[in-house]
Amino acid sequence: MGRVLVSDIMTRDPITIKPNSNLLDCAKKMVQKKVGSLLLVEKKRLVGFISHMDILWALVKKSKQDLSEIKAIDISSKKIAKISPTRTIEDAINKMKKLKFERLPVLHKGELVGMVTIRDILNFKPEFYPELEEFAEIREESNKLKRIKKRDLIIEGICEECGNYNILHTFNGMLICETCKNSS
């Protein structure tokens, strides 16, 4: 199993679009091709990546602008995780887990040659499902923790730091009062 390469299971003709395409065209192409992301390619070189979440972000954050006026490259991530076609499936899974990504563009000598996704891996080797399901659960729990940390939970009780009864805030996994929080 360790000898199965990314090139053996990758999608060889991923859905791409020009970097200067507007977000409206990107959204239309995603709907038409039933995909959640597009690779931005110029002369076989990967220059960006845009997902449906990026388009939703632009729709909310740039609501006063028309989606047909925003270029895909303008909201695309500049750093793109990628993998070589000569790497093993295990390498791809490990990279996806580490980065919490569900897909990786495949590049050979700087040129886009494909895309490998969790779906590609599961279609080839369904017994990886428990391992990848664990990855999805970890990602979901991580997202929940981020949401909890973003909002400061305020309750009344006994401070875990000084022992006084007060309004408590979550801080470093503890419930502490304002005074202890400010002194930390």
N, C-alpha and C positions, 0 to 999 in steps of 0.2 A: 504494500500500500504506500510505502514511503517513496516509491519511484513514480507515482502518478504525478504528472506535472500540470501546472496551471494551463499550459498550452493544450493539454489533452481535453480539458473540460470547459475552457473559456468560450464566451460568445465571440465569434470571430468578426462579426459585423455590427458593432455597437451603434446605437443611435447617436448621431453627432449633429452639430449645428455650427455655423460660423460664429465667431466671437462677437461680431458687430450686429448680430441679429437682435431684434428687440424682444422684450419679455413677453409681449403678446404672441409673437411668432413661436417663441419657446413653449409657451403654455399650450398653444394649438398643436404643436408637434408632439408634446407629451401626451395629450389627450388622444390624438390620432394614432400614435404608435403604442399607446397604453403602457407608458413607462413613467417612472417617477423622477428621472434625471436625464440630463443630456451632457455629453462631452463636448467642450468647445475646442474645435480643431481647425488649424490653419496650416495648409500644406503638409498634412499628415503629422503635424506636431500638436501635441496636447497642450493647450494654453489655459484651459480652465475647465470648471465643472459647475453645473448649475442643477439644483434639485427643485422639486415642487415647493419645498419649504422656503427656499430662497425667493421664489416668486411671491409666495404668501407674505414673507417678510417685507419685500419691496412694496407690495400692495398696501400693507398697513403703515409702514414707515414713510413711504413716499406717496401717500394717498392723494396728494394734490397734483402729482404728476401722472400723465397718461402712460400706461404700460408700453405703449407703442413708441414712446420716446426714450425709454431706458434700455441701454444695451446690456446684453447678457454678461459681457466681460467686465462691466462696471460693478456688478455685484458678486461676481465669481470669486471664490477663494483663490488666493495667489499661490499658496502652498497646496500641492495636491499629493496625496498618498498614492503610490503606484506600486506595481510589482512586475517582476520579469517573468516571461513565459517559461523560463527554465527552472523556476522555483517549484517546490512541491505544493500539493494541496494543503498539507499540514502547515507549511510556511504561510500560505494565504490565510488559513483559519487563525493562526496565531497573530498575524498582523491585523486582521479584522477585529479580533477580540481586544487586542491592545489599544487600537485606535477607536473602537466602538463604531466601526463602519460596516455596512452591509454589502458594499461593492468596492472593487478596486480596478482602476484602469490598468491594462497590461501594455507595457512599453518594451520594445526591442530596439536597441540602438537609437533611442530617442524618439522613435516613431510609434504611434498608437497601432497596436495589432489586435486588440480585443478588450474585453471586460469580463472579469470573473465576479460572480455574485454568490451570496449564500444559496440562492435557488439553484445555481449551476452545480454547486457542491452537493446539495441535497438530492438533486436529480441523479447525480452520478453515484453517490454513496449515502443512501438514506440513513444508514446506521450512525452517521454523524449528527443526526437530529438531536439526541439528548445533549451533546456538547454545545451545539449551536443554540438550543433552547435555553441552556444555562446562560449563554452569552446574552440572549434577549432579556432574560429575567434580571441579570446583573445590570444591564443598561436601563431597564425600567426602574429598578430600585435606586440606581444612581440618579436618575431624573427626579424621582420622588424626594430624595434627600436634598437635591439642589433646590427644589421648590420650597421645602421646609426651611432650609437655611436662608432663602431669600427673604422670607417674612419673619420678623422677630416675634416669636410666640410670647405673649404676655399673660401671665396668670399670677394669682396671689398664693403665697405659701412661705415655707421656710427656706431661706437661702442655703444652698449646699456649701457655700464658702464660709460665711460668718455665723450662720445659725439664727439670724434675725428674721422675724416675720415681715414680709414686704411684698411689693409687686416684683415678680421675677421675670427674667429674660433668659432665653436659651442662649448659652455662650459656651463654645468648646464642648458641647455635649452635656453641659451641666445647667441647672436652674439656679441663677444667681441674681442678687439684687443689683440695682443701678450703681451703687457705690462700689461694689466688688467688681462689677463689669468695667467701670471706668478705671479702676486701679490695676487691672490686668494688662 
